[in-house]
Amino acid sequence: MHIERLYGRPCARLGLRLSCVALLLLTFQAPTLCAQSRPEGTPTEASPGSGTRQTSSIEGTVLDAATGRPIPNLLVRLYGPGQSISPVRTDATGRFRFDQLNEQAFGVTLDRTSGYFAQDLRISLQAGKKVSGVELKAFKAAVISGRVLDARRHPVTGARVIVLGGTTPGGRYPPGIEGSATTNDLGEYRFGGLPPGNYRLMVTRAPLKIYPKPLKTDDDPSLLKPVLADVASYYPSSGSLDTAGFITLALGQVLEGADISIVREETVCIQSRIVGGEAQNGLAVIRVESESFGSAAVARGEIGGTGGFEVCGLPPGNYHLVASLADNKSETRCASESFSIASRGMRLPDMYLRPLVAISGRLSIDAEGEKHAFPGPATIYLLRPYGSSIFGERTFARVDREGSFTIPAVLPDEYWLQVNAPKGFYVKSATMAGTDVLHNRLNAAGGELDVALGQDGATVTVEVVDDNGRPIPFAIAILGRNRLQPAFAPNDLVARPTDQNGRAVFDGIAPGDYRLLAYDDLLDESAPMSAEFFQAHEPAGDAITLGPGQDESVRFKTLHLQRQN
């Protein structure tokens, strides 16, 4: 029975700017056969031909990864698209069971409150079948705790603290949120259920208010006078994610005393005006997003269909301003503007509301310089570098049999391109109006999108072994381009977990020069998905040159992240 292992929690990994639904579609597209016949006499399923809808089940055991012993009283969760499933607890022998399941793919994981984390499993069910003998490996989770303190070193009650993992700012994907907590009356917070890795801590503040305001001249006094105020702060005492300190956690480590000091900085105001909403009824929704941090809005508000507005309290940094307005026909009009703040406020250009745009294109196979129509299923995604989607925005499309696609409604803004191609294919090139959009962000107003897939991808089978030459299951193997750039293409840096035999397979890899790394103490495959991580550890890896269609097997002695750090 083959069961594929996943890493991390659903919709919180890979750093992708996708909705949970889109990510689940990506995650569960390729089926994994792992069903076997169900014993006769089990009452929860109908027999074939009975006319009753046949349901399936999953049963297994949670085992301590260190000792191999069953662990009782742990909460096990099952997740998948289109079905709500209550979690179950393991019994005294560590066993769990889910019944009345539909025929589809599921992920199995541990609840983070259990004090353990798991390398998640992906299981595909067939109608009326049972999957038994599932073994979920449980690792002792790490813990971070500390206090939030104000400028006078007094504890801050009710502060929201979030723990950030994954990639670093400036790369292809923003850092992921691993969890959030609120400080108690002593200013204390605590995070459990964390796998080993590098983390940063952030104390957020409530989003600033955006208010309607009749605009004056550029010398408006509110734009000229900075105001000292508390700002979003990072461990140990920084007002910027770029200068935040990292916390490195080992397996099962309990770290106490990670105190975060609230930072006070000079903040300023910005002003702008909405234009083009006079004929529409409703309110324009305005968001200010920070380019250094995920999808959270640092300011938001609503104003009438047109007019001026102001937001105050923004510290220096790079931002993105988005305004959207849906009329009574549910047509969304929008505008966006990027800006940077230094030491004083500013009046931004007027924001002209325009309809969302559609992007059409073609996907083909590039074989020996000739392009052929693409015969198989594929999906094109546009990923916003920061910020969340707006009402009416639809940023993905399936490719039809002729290789054509149309992404129906996106902001006339910048996006990263992501292509979900069949196994064995890789994205060879992607251009829009003659510009490379595989390694660079695309401008959604830039014209037609031309994507070419290569079918001469190489395959690398890696066996990761310990110092004694024994295979290491559940290690992380990493294959990355030599001299990887911060804005790398999706297939330029790939991480794979090894199976129970210590093997990981990389297929559909573009020909070229690569470096191979592998770690037995890096239990989260999203952690190395940044150019910064790869460049720092690249010298310790093995060089590999891959030719078109090459099938390469490599034996690699594991590295140890904790020793390197």
FENSUL-V404768 format. One record per pair of residues at least 24 apart in sequence whose ideal C-beta (glycine too) atoms are under 7 Angstrom apart, sorted by the first residue. I is the first residue (numbers start at 1). J is the second residue. D is the distance in whole Angstrom. If there is no record, write none. Layout:
I_J_D ; I_J_D
This chain:
1_34_5 ; 1_36_7 ; 1_133_7 ; 2_32_6 ; 2_33_7 ; 2_34_6 ; 3_32_7 ; 3_34_5 ; 3_121_5 ; 3_123_6 ; 3_134_7 ; 4_32_5 ; 4_122_4 ; 5_119_5 ; 5_120_7 ; 5_121_6 ; 5_474_7 ; 5_497_5 ; 6_107_6 ; 6_120_4 ; 6_121_7 ; 6_122_5 ; 7_119_6 ; 7_120_6 ; 7_497_6 ; 7_523_7 ; 7_524_5 ; 7_525_5 ; 7_526_7 ; 8_524_6 ; 8_526_6 ; 9_109_7 ; 10_79_5 ; 10_107_6 ; 12_176_6 ; 12_177_7 ; 12_178_7 ; 13_176_7 ; 13_526_5 ; 14_526_6 ; 15_166_5 ; 15_167_5 ; 15_173_3 ; 15_174_7 ; 15_176_5 ; 15_526_6 ; 15_529_6 ; 16_173_6 ; 16_383_6 ; 17_383_4 ; 17_384_5 ; 18_381_7 ; 18_383_7 ; 21_81_7 ; 22_396_6 ; 24_81_5 ; 26_420_6 ; 28_80_7 ; 28_81_7 ; 28_105_4 ; 29_420_7 ; 30_423_7 ; 31_105_6 ; 31_124_4 ; 32_122_6 ; 32_123_7 ; 32_124_5 ; 33_124_6 ; 34_123_5 ; 34_124_6 ; 34_131_5 ; 35_125_6 ; 35_126_4 ; 35_129_4 ; 35_131_6 ; 36_129_7 ; 36_130_7 ; 36_131_7 ; 36_132_7 ; 37_129_7 ; 38_128_7 ; 38_129_6 ; 38_130_4 ; 44_99_5 ; 44_100_6 ; 45_128_5 ; 46_128_7 ; 48_128_6 ; 54_127_4 ; 54_128_3 ; 55_100_5 ; 55_101_6 ; 55_102_7 ; 56_101_5 ; 56_103_6 ; 56_125_4 ; 56_126_7 ; 56_127_7 ; 56_128_6 ; 56_129_5 ; 56_130_6 ; 57_97_7 ; 57_98_6 ; 57_99_5 ; 57_101_6 ; 57_130_5 ; 58_98_5 ; 58_101_7 ; 58_106_7 ; 58_108_7 ; 58_123_6 ; 58_131_5 ; 58_134_6 ; 59_95_7 ; 59_96_7 ; 59_97_4 ; 59_132_5 ; 59_134_7 ; 60_96_6 ; 60_133_7 ; 60_134_3 ; 60_135_6 ; 60_136_6 ; 61_94_5 ; 61_95_5 ; 61_135_6 ; 62_90_5 ; 62_94_5 ; 62_96_7 ; 62_136_5 ; 62_138_5 ; 63_94_7 ; 63_135_6 ; 63_137_6 ; 63_138_7 ; 64_138_6 ; 65_137_4 ; 65_138_6 ; 65_139_5 ; 70_94_3 ; 71_138_6 ; 74_110_6 ; 74_114_5 ; 74_116_6 ; 74_138_7 ; 75_110_7 ; 75_111_4 ; 75_113_7 ; 75_114_5 ; 76_108_7 ; 76_110_6 ; 76_136_7 ; 77_109_5 ; 77_111_6 ; 78_106_5 ; 78_108_6 ; 79_106_7 ; 79_107_5 ; 80_104_6 ; 80_105_6 ; 80_106_4 ; 80_107_7 ; 87_111_6 ; 101_125_6 ; 103_127_4 ; 108_134_7 ; 108_136_6 ; 110_136_7 ; 110_138_6 ; 112_192_7 ; 112_193_3 ; 113_193_7 ; 115_141_6 ; 115_192_6 ; 115_193_7 ; 116_140_6 ; 116_141_6 ; 117_141_5 ; 117_193_6 ; 117_195_5 ; 119_474_6 ; 119_497_7 ; 119_523_7 ; 137_474_7 ; 139_195_7 ; 139_251_6 ; 139_523_6 ; 140_251_6 ; 140_252_4 ; 141_192_6 ; 141_193_5 ; 141_194_6 ; 141_195_7 ; 141_252_7 ; 142_194_4 ; 142_196_6 ; 142_249_4 ; 142_250_7 ; 142_251_7 ; 142_252_6 ; 142_253_5 ; 143_190_7 ; 143_191_7 ; 143_192_5 ; 143_194_7 ; 143_254_5 ; 143_255_7 ; 144_191_5 ; 144_194_7 ; 144_247_6 ; 144_255_5 ; 144_258_5 ; 145_188_7 ; 145_189_7 ; 145_190_4 ; 145_256_5 ; 145_258_7 ; 146_189_6 ; 146_257_6 ; 146_258_4 ; 146_259_5 ; 146_260_7 ; 147_187_4 ; 147_188_5 ; 147_259_5 ; 148_183_5 ; 148_187_5 ; 148_189_7 ; 148_203_6 ; 148_260_5 ; 148_262_7 ; 149_187_7 ; 149_259_6 ; 149_261_5 ; 149_262_7 ; 150_262_5 ; 151_262_6 ; 151_264_6 ; 155_186_6 ; 155_187_3 ; 156_183_6 ; 156_187_5 ; 156_262_6 ; 157_183_6 ; 157_185_5 ; 157_187_6 ; 158_182_6 ; 158_183_6 ; 159_183_5 ; 159_203_5 ; 160_204_5 ; 161_189_5 ; 161_201_6 ; 161_203_6 ; 161_260_7 ; 162_202_5 ; 162_204_6 ; 163_191_5 ; 163_199_5 ; 163_201_6 ; 164_199_6 ; 164_200_5 ; 164_202_6 ; 165_197_6 ; 165_199_5 ; 165_527_7 ; 166_526_5 ; 166_527_7 ; 167_529_5 ; 167_530_4 ; 168_530_5 ; 168_532_5 ; 169_241_6 ; 169_242_6 ; 169_292_5 ; 170_486_6 ; 171_486_5 ; 171_530_5 ; 171_531_6 ; 171_532_7 ; 172_416_6 ; 172_487_6 ; 172_488_6 ; 173_529_7 ; 174_293_7 ; 174_294_5 ; 174_386_6 ; 175_294_7 ; 176_526_7 ; 177_294_7 ; 194_249_6 ; 195_523_5 ; 195_524_5 ; 196_249_5 ; 196_250_5 ; 196_251_5 ; 196_521_6 ; 196_523_6 ; 197_249_6 ; 197_524_5 ; 197_527_5 ; 198_246_5 ; 198_248_5 ; 198_527_7 ; 199_246_7 ; 199_247_5 ; 199_249_7 ; 200_234_6 ; 200_235_6 ; 200_244_5 ; 200_246_6 ; 201_234_7 ; 201_235_4 ; 201_247_7 ; 201_258_7 ; 201_260_6 ; 202_232_6 ; 202_234_5 ; 203_232_7 ; 203_233_5 ; 203_260_5 ; 203_262_6 ; 204_232_6 ; 204_296_7 ; 205_230_7 ; 205_232_6 ; 207_297_5 ; 207_298_6 ; 207_299_6 ; 207_300_5 ; 208_298_6 ; 208_299_4 ; 208_311_5 ; 208_313_5 ; 209_301_6 ; 210_286_5 ; 210_299_5 ; 210_300_6 ; 210_301_3 ; 210_309_5 ; 210_311_5 ; 211_301_6 ; 211_309_6 ; 211_310_6 ; 212_303_4 ; 212_304_7 ; 212_307_6 ; 212_308_7 ; 212_309_6 ; 213_271_7 ; 213_308_5 ; 213_309_6 ; 213_310_4 ; 214_308_6 ; 215_271_6 ; 215_273_6 ; 215_308_4 ; 218_347_5 ; 220_271_7 ; 222_269_5 ; 222_310_7 ; 222_312_7 ; 222_345_7 ; 223_269_6 ; 223_271_7 ; 223_344_7 ; 223_345_4 ; 223_346_7 ; 223_347_7 ; 224_344_6 ; 224_345_7 ; 226_266_4 ; 226_267_6 ; 226_268_5 ; 226_343_7 ; 226_344_7 ; 227_266_7 ; 227_267_5 ; 228_264_6 ; 228_266_6 ; 229_264_7 ; 229_267_5 ; 229_313_6 ; 230_262_5 ; 230_264_6 ; 231_263_6 ; 231_265_5 ; 231_267_7 ; 231_315_5 ; 233_260_6 ; 233_261_7 ; 233_262_5 ; 233_263_4 ; 235_260_5 ; 236_260_7 ; 236_261_7 ; 237_261_4 ; 237_263_6 ; 238_263_7 ; 239_263_4 ; 239_265_5 ; 239_315_6 ; 240_292_7 ; 241_292_5 ; 241_293_6 ; 242_292_7 ; 248_565_6 ; 250_562_6 ; 251_521_7 ; 265_315_5 ; 267_313_5 ; 267_314_6 ; 267_315_5 ; 268_314_6 ; 268_341_6 ; 268_344_6 ; 268_345_4 ; 269_310_6 ; 269_311_7 ; 269_312_4 ; 269_345_4 ; 270_311_6 ; 270_314_6 ; 270_345_6 ; 270_346_6 ; 270_348_6 ; 271_308_6 ; 271_309_7 ; 271_310_5 ; 271_347_5 ; 271_348_7 ; 272_309_6 ; 272_321_7 ; 272_348_4 ; 272_350_7 ; 272_351_6 ; 273_307_7 ; 273_308_5 ; 273_350_5 ; 273_351_7 ; 274_303_7 ; 274_306_5 ; 274_307_6 ; 274_323_6 ; 274_351_6 ; 274_353_7 ; 275_306_6 ; 275_350_5 ; 275_351_7 ; 275_352_5 ; 275_353_7 ; 276_333_7 ; 276_352_5 ; 276_353_4 ; 277_305_3 ; 277_306_4 ; 277_325_5 ; 277_333_7 ; 277_353_5 ; 278_305_6 ; 278_306_5 ; 280_305_5 ; 280_325_6 ; 280_327_4 ; 281_327_6 ; 281_328_5 ; 282_325_6 ; 282_326_6 ; 282_327_6 ; 284_323_5 ; 284_324_7 ; 284_325_4 ; 285_324_5 ; 286_323_5 ; 287_322_5 ; 287_387_7 ; 288_319_6 ; 288_321_6 ; 289_319_7 ; 289_320_5 ; 289_322_7 ; 289_386_5 ; 289_387_4 ; 290_317_6 ; 290_319_6 ; 291_318_4 ; 291_319_7 ; 291_320_6 ; 291_386_5 ; 292_317_7 ; 292_318_7 ; 294_386_7 ; 295_386_7 ; 295_387_6 ; 295_388_4 ; 314_341_6 ; 316_341_5 ; 316_342_6 ; 317_341_6 ; 320_386_6 ; 320_387_6 ; 321_348_7 ; 322_387_6 ; 322_390_7 ; 323_351_5 ; 323_353_7 ; 324_390_4 ; 324_391_6 ; 325_353_6 ; 326_391_6 ; 326_392_6 ; 331_355_7 ; 332_356_6 ; 332_390_7 ; 332_391_6 ; 332_392_3 ; 334_390_6 ; 334_411_6 ; 336_411_6 ; 336_413_5 ; 354_412_7 ; 356_392_6 ; 356_393_6 ; 356_409_4 ; 356_410_6 ; 356_411_7 ; 357_410_6 ; 357_412_5 ; 357_444_6 ; 357_445_6 ; 358_406_6 ; 358_407_7 ; 358_408_5 ; 358_409_7 ; 359_407_4 ; 359_410_6 ; 359_444_6 ; 359_449_6 ; 360_406_5 ; 360_448_6 ; 361_405_6 ; 361_448_5 ; 361_449_3 ; 361_450_6 ; 361_451_6 ; 362_403_5 ; 362_404_6 ; 362_450_6 ; 363_399_5 ; 363_403_5 ; 363_405_7 ; 363_451_5 ; 363_453_7 ; 364_403_5 ; 364_452_6 ; 365_453_5 ; 365_455_6 ; 366_428_5 ; 366_452_4 ; 366_453_7 ; 366_454_6 ; 367_455_6 ; 371_452_6 ; 373_402_6 ; 373_403_5 ; 374_399_6 ; 374_403_4 ; 374_453_7 ; 376_422_5 ; 377_422_7 ; 378_419_7 ; 378_420_6 ; 378_421_5 ; 378_422_7 ; 379_420_4 ; 380_405_5 ; 380_407_6 ; 380_419_6 ; 380_451_7 ; 381_418_4 ; 381_420_7 ; 382_407_6 ; 382_410_6 ; 382_415_4 ; 382_417_7 ; 383_415_6 ; 383_416_4 ; 383_418_5 ; 384_415_6 ; 385_414_7 ; 385_416_6 ; 385_441_7 ; 410_444_5 ; 411_444_6 ; 412_444_5 ; 412_445_4 ; 413_444_6 ; 414_441_4 ; 414_442_7 ; 414_443_6 ; 415_441_6 ; 415_442_6 ; 415_444_6 ; 416_441_6 ; 417_442_6 ; 418_490_6 ; 419_451_6 ; 421_453_6 ; 423_507_7 ; 423_508_7 ; 424_457_6 ; 424_507_6 ; 424_508_5 ; 425_453_5 ; 425_454_7 ; 425_455_6 ; 425_457_7 ; 425_508_5 ; 426_453_7 ; 426_454_5 ; 426_457_5 ; 426_491_5 ; 426_508_4 ; 426_509_7 ; 426_510_5 ; 427_451_7 ; 427_453_6 ; 427_489_7 ; 427_490_7 ; 427_491_6 ; 428_452_5 ; 428_453_6 ; 428_454_4 ; 428_510_7 ; 438_489_5 ; 439_487_6 ; 439_488_7 ; 439_489_5 ; 440_487_6 ; 454_510_6 ; 456_511_7 ; 456_548_4 ; 456_549_5 ; 457_507_7 ; 457_508_4 ; 457_509_5 ; 457_510_6 ; 458_509_5 ; 458_511_6 ; 458_546_4 ; 458_547_7 ; 458_549_7 ; 458_550_4 ; 458_552_7 ; 459_505_7 ; 459_506_7 ; 459_507_5 ; 459_551_5 ; 460_506_4 ; 460_509_6 ; 460_544_7 ; 460_546_7 ; 460_552_5 ; 460_554_6 ; 461_503_6 ; 461_505_5 ; 461_553_5 ; 462_503_7 ; 462_504_5 ; 462_516_7 ; 462_518_7 ; 462_554_5 ; 462_556_6 ; 463_502_5 ; 463_503_5 ; 463_555_5 ; 464_498_5 ; 464_502_5 ; 464_504_7 ; 464_518_4 ; 464_556_6 ; 464_558_5 ; 465_502_6 ; 465_555_6 ; 465_557_6 ; 465_558_7 ; 466_558_6 ; 467_557_7 ; 471_501_6 ; 471_502_3 ; 472_498_6 ; 472_502_5 ; 472_520_5 ; 472_558_6 ; 473_498_6 ; 473_499_7 ; 473_500_5 ; 473_501_7 ; 473_502_6 ; 474_498_6 ; 475_502_7 ; 475_518_6 ; 475_519_6 ; 475_520_4 ; 475_558_6 ; 476_518_7 ; 476_519_5 ; 476_522_5 ; 476_525_5 ; 477_504_4 ; 477_516_7 ; 477_518_4 ; 478_517_4 ; 478_518_7 ; 478_528_5 ; 478_534_7 ; 479_506_5 ; 479_509_7 ; 479_514_5 ; 479_516_6 ; 480_514_6 ; 480_515_6 ; 480_534_5 ; 481_512_6 ; 481_514_6 ; 482_513_4 ; 482_514_6 ; 482_515_6 ; 484_531_5 ; 484_534_5 ; 484_535_6 ; 485_531_6 ; 486_531_5 ; 488_531_6 ; 493_529_6 ; 493_534_6 ; 495_525_4 ; 495_528_5 ; 495_529_6 ; 497_525_6 ; 509_546_6 ; 511_546_5 ; 511_547_6 ; 511_548_5 ; 512_546_6 ; 513_545_5 ; 514_544_5 ; 514_546_6 ; 515_541_4 ; 515_542_7 ; 515_543_6 ; 516_541_5 ; 516_542_5 ; 516_544_6 ; 516_554_6 ; 516_556_6 ; 517_541_4 ; 517_559_6 ; 518_556_5 ; 518_558_5 ; 518_559_6 ; 519_558_6 ; 519_559_5 ; 519_560_7 ; 519_561_5 ; 520_558_4 ; 520_560_7 ; 521_560_6 ; 521_561_5 ; 521_562_5 ; 522_561_5 ; 537_564_7
